[in-house]
Amino acid sequence: MTSTWNFPGEGGGISGADKDAVILSICAGQYGGIKTLPNGTVAIHQNTQPASVLRQGGPTIALLVGSSLWGVLWWPLRHFNAAGLRGAWLILVVYLLLAIPAGLWSWHRRHELRQHGRTLVGLLLLGGWTNVAFMLALVHGEVIRILLLFYLSPVWAIFAARIFLQEAIGWRGGLAALLAVSGSALVVSNGQGFSFADLDTNDLLAISSGLAFALSNVILRADTALGDVHRATAVWWGCVLIALPFAFFQYLPALPLPEYGYLLAFSWLWIAGATVAVQFGVARMPVSVSAVIMPFEVIVGALSAWWLAGEAPTLLELFGGILILLAALLQITRSQGHPVLLGGVEMEKGEL
């Protein structure tokens, strides 16, 4: 469905500036076409509903799909782990399948990496640990607990940005920190009184993953010139290098032949697809909107763990989770210019 707008101009045409604007709009898909009518008037056909709906709904759908894939990430991880490809070996193989083609792409454009050495090393270490620790925790830990403890990462970013970027904490940051600490204490202790002895290995992996995520966020905000693919490549190779020593302490995998096809699809479609979907969605909608959608990852993770693994959170854990998500929402919307990607390669990138 289109509408026709008439723009009379000198001699039946449009002025130079207006014509340039119309041509740019046609190229962008805003207008369907332009023609001159018999009376000399120029008619411009403007696309209305279809393109508008696609532009508005596409990013939302992509963000929901990407968040859902990250929320249910525990299920394929545990599937492969049970099939014989143990945690560290699984992470090593999955990210090697991603890192090799991405590394070749970055190598052909290595001239773009000049003056980004420190950023690449930081992403290699911190980004790599983020994904490795998070996935190891998901394989063996309680899903909702791991997701919530990882969701402390926006709060860690408050203190990291203060220390390294000299950003003011403000009342929103202080309130977010208070909510997050209270919520995490409820999640870990279930209301029985918090003690560090309540933290198991998987909890520590999840917390350290969120902390590394926050620190990698600081690196990304300090160097916004590095391209997205180069960033992802550094993180994926970091996953490979960090998972390698963990794999030495596990038996060699014995995976049935059909599982290798599933593994390839999981790596290239699930992991890479979820990353691209979240980046696409966050980059094309206001932070105030994407910040509300992102916690959908935790909801999907909790529901899937309850349905497929029989992990039912207690009321106190649910209340603690709400406090953590409120803290994350406060911090995410604190700076409208920096979208946050949870479960992806980056958290804030100024454009994820």
Secondary structure as the mmCIF struct_conf table of DSSP 4:
data_model
#
loop_
_struct_conf.conf_type_id
_struct_conf.id
_struct_conf.beg_label_comp_id
_struct_conf.beg_label_asym_id
_struct_conf.beg_label_seq_id
_struct_conf.end_label_comp_id
_struct_conf.end_label_asym_id
_struct_conf.end_label_seq_id
STRN STRN1 THR A 2 PHE A 7
HELX_RH_3T_P HELX_RH_3T_P1 GLU A 10 GLY A 12
BEND BEND1 GLY A 13 GLY A 13
HELX_RH_AL_P HELX_RH_AL_P1 GLY A 16 CYS A 27
TURN_TY1_P TURN_TY1_P1 ALA A 28 GLY A 29
BEND BEND2 GLN A 30 GLN A 30
STRN STRN2 TYR A 31 THR A 36
TURN_TY1_P TURN_TY1_P2 PRO A 38 ASN A 39
BEND BEND3 GLY A 40 GLY A 40
STRN STRN3 VAL A 42 ASN A 47
HELX_RH_AL_P HELX_RH_AL_P2 GLN A 49 GLY A 71
TURN_TY1_P TURN_TY1_P3 VAL A 72 LEU A 73
HELX_RH_AL_P HELX_RH_AL_P3 TRP A 74 ALA A 83
TURN_TY1_P TURN_TY1_P4 GLY A 84 GLY A 84
HELX_RH_AL_P HELX_RH_AL_P4 GLY A 87 HIS A 108
TURN_TY1_P TURN_TY1_P5 ARG A 109 ARG A 109
HELX_RH_3T_P HELX_RH_3T_P2 ARG A 110 LEU A 113
TURN_TY1_P TURN_TY1_P6 ARG A 114 GLN A 115
HELX_RH_AL_P HELX_RH_AL_P5 GLY A 117 GLY A 122
HELX_RH_PI_P HELX_RH_PI_P1 LEU A 123 GLY A 127
HELX_RH_AL_P HELX_RH_AL_P6 GLY A 128 HIS A 140
BEND BEND4 GLY A 141 GLY A 141
HELX_RH_AL_P HELX_RH_AL_P7 VAL A 143 PHE A 150
TURN_TY1_P TURN_TY1_P7 TYR A 151 LEU A 152
HELX_RH_AL_P HELX_RH_AL_P8 SER A 153 LEU A 165
HELX_RH_AL_P HELX_RH_AL_P9 GLY A 170 SER A 189
TURN_TY1_P TURN_TY1_P8 ASN A 190 GLY A 191
BEND BEND5 GLN A 192 GLN A 192
HELX_RH_3T_P HELX_RH_3T_P3 PHE A 196 ASP A 198
HELX_RH_AL_P HELX_RH_AL_P10 THR A 201 ALA A 222
BEND BEND6 LEU A 226 LEU A 226
HELX_RH_AL_P HELX_RH_AL_P11 ASP A 228 ALA A 247
TURN_TY1_P TURN_TY1_P9 PHE A 248 PHE A 249
BEND BEND7 GLN A 250 GLN A 250
HELX_LH_PP_P HELX_LH_PP_P1 TYR A 251 PRO A 253
HELX_RH_AL_P HELX_RH_AL_P12 LEU A 257 ALA A 265
HELX_RH_PI_P HELX_RH_PI_P2 PHE A 266 ILE A 271
HELX_RH_AL_P HELX_RH_AL_P13 ALA A 272 ALA A 283
TURN_TY1_P TURN_TY1_P10 ARG A 284 ARG A 284
BEND BEND8 MET A 285 MET A 285
HELX_RH_AL_P HELX_RH_AL_P14 VAL A 287 ILE A 293
TURN_TY1_P TURN_TY1_P11 MET A 294 PRO A 295
HELX_RH_AL_P HELX_RH_AL_P15 PHE A 296 LEU A 308
BEND BEND9 ALA A 309 ALA A 309
HELX_RH_AL_P HELX_RH_AL_P16 LEU A 315 ILE A 332
TURN_TY1_P TURN_TY1_P12 THR A 333 ARG A 334
BEND BEND10 SER A 335 SER A 335
TURN_TY1_P TURN_TY1_P13 GLN A 336 GLY A 337
BEND BEND11 LEU A 342 VAL A 345
BEND BEND12 MET A 347 MET A 347
#
